[in-house]
Each structure stands twice: as C-alpha cells, then as structure tokens.
Amino acid sequence: VVYAGTTGVGLWRSADAGRSWSQRGLVGRKVISLAIGPVAPATLFAATDGGVFRSADAGRTWRRVRGAPAAAAVAIAPSSPRIVYAASLEGGFYRSSDGGRSFRPTRAKVRLGTRSLAVSALNPRTLWAGTRFGVTVSRDGGDTWKDTRGVPTHADTFAIAFDPRRPRTMYAALDA
C-alpha cells in the first residue's frame, strides 16, 4: 500500500503499487507528513496545516486530534505504538501517550523548520528531528534536544528514517 499526501486535494491511497489511486479524505488540507501504525497499519496520522488527524480505518474517516497543533511532522514509536510525537509548524513539540488520541506539549521547543521525525525502534523516548538547520536528537521523549555531530548544521534535512532491518542505522536526506 502506498499513500501520497498533497497540498489541497487530500490524501491518496494505492493498493496496486501506484497503478490506481483512491482519495482518502483531508481535502482542503496540506498533508505535510504521514505516519503509519507499525502494528496496526490501518492506523494513520496525518500532520497538516490544520492540525494532526487520526484515522483507524486506513484513511476512510479522519478525526482531528485534541491538543495537536498545526504540524510539520508526526511519528509513531515502533516499539511502543501508544507513543506518538508531533512537531508544530510554530516550533513546539508535542507527545501523546494514549495512541494519538490526545497530545500535550513537551517542555522543549524544537527549532522552527522541523521537516521530519523518526523514533528509534530500540527506545521509544529517543527520537530525531530533521530541521532546516541539520539533525537534532532527544533522548528523553522530546523534553530536551541536542544537535548531532557529523551532519552539517546548515543542512536542510527534510527526511529521516531508520532501517527496519538494522535499527541502529538511520538515513537522512538533506540539501547542504
């Protein structure tokens, strides 16, 4: 199954490797980021310019999540799917411990320009944020953040992902 978020025409789904597509709601929203449940793949989270939305039925219906901001990125902890994180378009950072039914702000501010989030499969409190200024890491569930070494601090990092077979390997797509 392939999903594609768009600007204004919602979320689209293909079950045949992209040969055909069906519209899955969120029309009128800018779908910036999408997270798919690691245990229940019908559970989706969409980070949009109008907040974070949750679907429990592969995108057939959506509900705006209470307490979630207009968001640039959303990620689910692979080892603990009840933990979901969201980065605000305004620079704040939010965490859910109830499977994404509600969010609360963390104590820290993430730099403006967060582009993506990835949660470690080894520890649900360790997550990485790709920003306009490089990669930052939190080892306490988003309460504090530190810049990482080895990635240029001026690099616009627009995607981060962990290798599912090698959970200690992370990939980052950047424009340096």
C-alpha positions in Angstrom: 0.0 0.0 0.0 1.3 3.5 -0.9 0.0 6.8 0.4 0.5 10.2 -1.0 -0.2 13.4 0.8 -0.9 16.5 -1.2 -1.5 20.2 -0.9 -5.2 20.9 -1.1 -6.5 17.7 -2.6 -6.0 15.5 0.5 -4.6 12.1 1.0 -4.5 9.4 -1.7 -4.0 5.6 -1.4 -2.9 3.0 -3.9 -3.2 -0.8 -3.2 -1.6 -1.8 -6.5 1.9 -0.1 -6.5 0.6 3.1 -7.9 -1.4 1.9 -10.9 -4.6 3.3 -9.5 -5.4 5.7 -6.7 -8.4 6.4 -4.4 -8.9 9.6 -2.5 -8.8 9.2 1.3 -10.1 12.5 2.7 -8.4 15.6 4.2 -9.4 17.6 1.1 -8.6 21.2 1.6 -5.6 20.4 3.9 -1.9 20.5 3.2 -0.8 17.0 4.2 2.8 17.5 5.2 3.7 14.3 6.9 2.1 10.8 7.4 2.8 8.1 9.9 1.5 4.5 9.6 0.9 2.3 12.6 3.7 -0.3 12.9 1.4 -2.9 14.5 -1.9 -1.8 13.1 -1.3 -0.4 9.6 -4.9 0.8 9.3 -4.0 3.4 11.9 -2.7 6.6 10.2 -1.7 10.0 11.5 -1.5 13.0 9.1 0.4 16.2 10.1 -1.4 19.0 8.3 -1.6 22.8 8.3 -4.9 22.4 10.2 -3.6 20.0 13.0 -2.9 16.3 13.4 -5.6 14.0 12.2 -6.0 10.3 13.1 -7.7 7.5 11.1 -8.3 4.0 12.4 -9.6 2.7 9.1 -6.8 3.3 6.6 -8.0 6.8 5.8 -11.7 6.2 5.1 -12.5 8.5 8.0 -10.5 11.1 9.9 -10.7 12.9 13.3 -8.7 15.9 14.4 -6.7 15.0 17.5 -7.4 17.0 20.6 -4.5 19.2 21.7 -2.5 18.7 18.5 -1.1 21.8 16.7 -0.8 22.5 13.0 2.1 20.2 12.4 5.1 19.8 10.2 5.9 16.2 11.2 4.4 13.2 13.0 6.0 9.9 14.1 4.9 6.8 15.9 7.3 4.9 18.3 7.8 1.5 16.6 8.4 -0.4 19.8 5.5 1.4 21.7 2.8 2.5 19.3 0.9 4.2 22.0 3.6 6.9 21.9 3.2 9.4 19.1 5.1 12.6 18.5 4.3 15.8 16.6 6.4 18.8 15.7 4.4 22.1 15.4 4.7 24.4 12.5 5.4 27.1 15.1 8.3 25.3 16.7 6.7 23.5 19.6 6.9 19.8 20.2 4.0 17.5 21.3 3.7 14.0 22.7 0.9 11.5 23.0 0.9 8.5 25.3 -2.6 7.3 24.5 -2.1 6.2 20.9 -2.5 9.6 19.5 -6.0 10.3 20.8 -4.7 13.5 22.5 -1.4 15.4 22.6 0.3 17.6 25.2 3.2 19.9 24.7 6.7 18.9 26.0 8.9 21.2 27.9 11.2 21.9 24.9 10.9 24.0 21.8 12.1 22.4 18.6 13.7 24.8 16.2 11.4 26.3 13.7 11.6 24.5 10.4 11.3 20.9 11.6 10.8 18.8 8.5 10.6 15.2 9.7 10.7 13.0 12.8 11.9 9.4 13.4 11.7 7.4 16.6 14.2 4.8 17.5 12.9 1.2 17.3 15.2 0.5 20.3 13.9 3.2 22.6 10.6 5.0 22.3 12.0 8.0 24.1 14.8 8.5 21.6 13.8 10.5 18.5 15.5 12.5 15.8 14.3 15.7 14.1 15.3 16.8 10.6 15.3 20.6 10.5 16.3 23.4 8.2 19.5 23.5 10.3 20.5 19.9 10.4 19.6 17.0 12.7 18.8 17.2 16.4 18.2 14.3 18.8 16.2 13.9 22.0 16.8 11.0 24.4 14.1 11.9 26.8 10.9 11.9 24.8 11.3 15.4 23.4 11.8 17.4 26.5 15.4 18.4 25.6 17.2 18.4 22.3 20.9 18.5 21.1 22.5 19.0 17.7 24.2 15.9 16.3 27.7 15.6 15.2 28.7 14.7 11.6 25.7 16.3 9.9 26.4 19.9 8.7 24.4 22.3 10.9 23.4 24.4 7.9 22.0 21.3 6.1 18.2 21.4 5.3 17.3 17.9 6.5 13.9 17.1 5.0 13.6 13.4 5.7 14.9 10.9 8.3 14.2 7.2 8.5 15.6 4.2 10.4 16.4 1.0 8.5 13.8 -1.6 9.7 16.2 -4.5 9.5 19.1 -2.6 11.2 17.5 -0.3 13.8 20.9 1.4 14.6 21.1 2.6 11.0 19.5 6.0 10.2 19.2 7.6 6.8 18.9 11.4 6.4 18.1 13.2 3.1 19.5 16.7 3.1 20.2 19.7 1.0 23.6 21.0 2.1 
